[in-house]
Amino acid sequence: MIPTLDAHAHLDPSHSADELNASGAVLAMSLSLDKAEQALNRKDSLIAWGVGCHPRFTRAQEDFNVNPFRSLAEKLAFVGEVGLDAGSRVPLGIQRKTFQQVLEVIADLPRLVSIHSYQASALVLDELQRLPISIPVLHWWTGNVAETKKAVELGCYFSIHSAIARHSKFRLHVPPERVLLESDHGISDPPAAIPCRIEWVEYLAAQQYGMVVEKIRKVSWINLGRIVRETKTSHLFPKKMEEYFTQ
């Protein structure tokens, strides 16, 4: 049976492999460069780790340095979580500088990039238009219809959370081949809760797209496989995950 695939969750890299075995397949987002550093030597069978700098974390934003970021991005499977947040206590100018540096690196180093855009949908799209990257994935997207159409035109993918899965803009304006599913699981939450949360997202997304649940799960895996091939990052993903990219 194909395991659930969570395209955006936060897992503590200090957990043992046994503690994470029940989480299903996960793209584990990093909140800061130091957390990503901790994940470098992990060898999990169904968990891929990324490097990020969350726009809501003051310390992570203040400590961001583009050279260590580039080094980590070269070694890890994807970039996330990064982006902009107009509700953050971190000044937007600092956030934008960090996000722009991330995009400049990724313009030359293709990676899946999971992007936060709370109350900043238009700003994020402006940055992606200014400096296009290979695979932007809009995490928990709340942009309006016009912004959603623009995001599709810019080549964005969308990782859909249960809180927004019922929005008809996905069914009407986002093709299934641009869809991933996510839990946005918290770093302190029990990893074993992830599959149940993803199954609920699968149910909601399947309703939107008129599919059975098994089909939307397969679509999500196929889409991730396409992203991995386009970014030439298969060597950075666990071998076990690769088995499901084309099933």
N, C-alpha and C positions, 0 to 999 in steps of 0.2 A: 504494500500500500504506500502511496506517495505521502510523505509527511507534510504537515502544515509548513508554510513558509511565511515568516514574519519579516517584512522588509524594513522595519524600523522599530527597534527595541533597545533598551539600555540594560546591559548586563555588567555586573561587577567583575572585572578580570581577575580579582582575587579568589573567585569561586573555583572550586576544584572541578575537574571534568565530570566527575560523578554527580556533582550538584547540578550541572547544566544538562545532563543527559535527557531529562524529561521536558526540555524546552522546545523540542522540535527543531526545525531549521530556522536559523535567525541571522539577520544582518545586525550585528551588535554595534550600536552607535557609541561614539566617544564624546564625552562632554568637554574634554580638554586634552592638550598634548600629553600631559603626564599620565593620564589614564590610558591613552593610546600606547604609550611607551610600555606600560605594564602588560599589554596584550601581545606584544611582539613575538614572544616565544611560545605562545599557546598553540596546541595541536588538537583542536576539537574536531570531531567528525562531521558535525552539521552546523557549526557556528563559524561565520566569517566576521572578522573584526575590522573596524575602520578607525580613521583619525578625524577628529573634529574639534570645534571650538564653539560651544553653545553661546548664542547671543544674549542669553539671560544671566550668564555667569561672569561676574565682574572680574574675578581673579583670572579666569581662563582668558578673557579678552585682553586684560592688561598684560598678561605674561606671553601672549601670542608672539611667536617669532617665525618668520617665513622660512628660514633655513631648516630648523628642526622639523617644521611641518612638511616641507618637501621631502626630507629624508624619510619620514614616517610614511608619507603617501606613496613613496616608491616601494615600500615593503608590505603595506597592508592592502586589503582587497578593494577598499572603496573609501570615500570621504563622507563623513557625517558625524555629528550633526553640525551644520554650519548655516549661516543665513542672517536674516534681519528680523528685529522684533521691536515695533514701535511702543510696546508697553513695558519694555525692559528698563531697569534702572541704569543700565550701561548707556552712556551717551551714544546717540545714533551715529555720530561722526566716527567714534571708535569702532563701532560695529561695521560700518561701511568700509573702513580702511581694512579691517581684518577680512571681510568677505571679498573685497576686491583683490587682495593678495592671494587668497585661496583660488579665486577664478583665474588669476594670471598663471599660477602654478599648473592648474588643471587644464588650461588651454594647451599646454605642451605635454601634459602627462594624463592621457585619457583615463578617467575613472567615473564610475557611478558616483554622483554627489547628491546626498540627501539634504534637502534645503528647507529650513524653517522660515516661515513668512508671516507670522502672526501680526495682524494689523499693518502689514507692510507688503502686501501682494504686488502693488504697482511698483514699489521701489525695487523689489527682487527682480521683477520682469525687466525693469529698466537696466539693471546691472547685467542680466543675462543677454539682453539685446546689445548692450555696449561691448560685451566680451563673451561671445558664444562659447559654450563648452560642449563636450560630446554627449554626455548623458545627465542632464539635470533631472532629479526626481523631487517633485514638490510634495513635501510631507505634510499631512493633515491640511490639505489645501482648502481655504475658505474664500478664495477670490470669487468675484462675480462672474456672470456669463461672459461679458466682454473680455475680462482678464483671462478667463479659462480658455477662450478661443485663441487669444494671443499666445498663451502658454503652449497650446497644442501646435500652433504655427512655428514656435521657437524650438520644437522638438522635445518638449518636456514629457516626462512620465509622471504618474501620480500614484503615491502610496496612500491608499484609502483607509481611513480609520472608522471605527463603528459610529463615532459621533457625527460623521458627515456622509456616511455611505448611502443614506436615503435621498441625498440631494439629486434631483433629476438632471442637473448639469453634467454629471458624469455620464449617464446613459445617453444624453442628447448630444454632447459635445466632445467627450473623451472616448476614442475608440478602445475596444478591449485590449488591443495590442500595446497600449500605453499604460496598463493598469498593473499595479502591485498592491498588496494588502499589508496592513500593519496593525500592531497593538499599541505602539508607543509605551510599552511596558517600562515601568519605573525601575531605576537601578537598585532600589531597596526592596522591590516586590519579589515574591517567590518565583523563580524561573519556571516551575512546573505549571504556573497559571497561563502561560503563553498559548499553548495549543487551543485551550478552551476559548480564549478571547479571539483568536484568529478564526476559529470555526464560526463564531458569531458574525465576524466581518464577512466571511465567505458567504454565509446565508444571506446577509443584507445585500452584498454586491451581486450575488447570483440573481436575486429578485430584480435588481435594477436592469441587468443585462439579459434577462430572460433565459438564464442558463441553469442547469443543475449545479449543485455545490461542487461535485467532483470536477466539473468542467472549469469552473472559475479557479479552482486550485491548480489545475493543470495549466491553464492560461498564465497564471502568475509565475509558475516555474518556467514555462517556455519564454516568457518575457524576460525573466532574469537571465536565462541562457543566452538570449539574443544580446542583451546588454554586455554580458561577459565576453562574448565573441567580438562585439564591436570595439570594446575597450582593450581587448587582448590581455585580459587579466585572469584567465583560467588557472594559471600557475599559482595564483594567490588565494584561491578558494580551496576548501577541503575537497579531496578527491571524492568523498562520499556525496557531496552536494552536486558535483558534476554529473553524477549518474542520473539525476532527475531533470537536468536542463532540457532534454529533448523528448521526454516521455509523454 
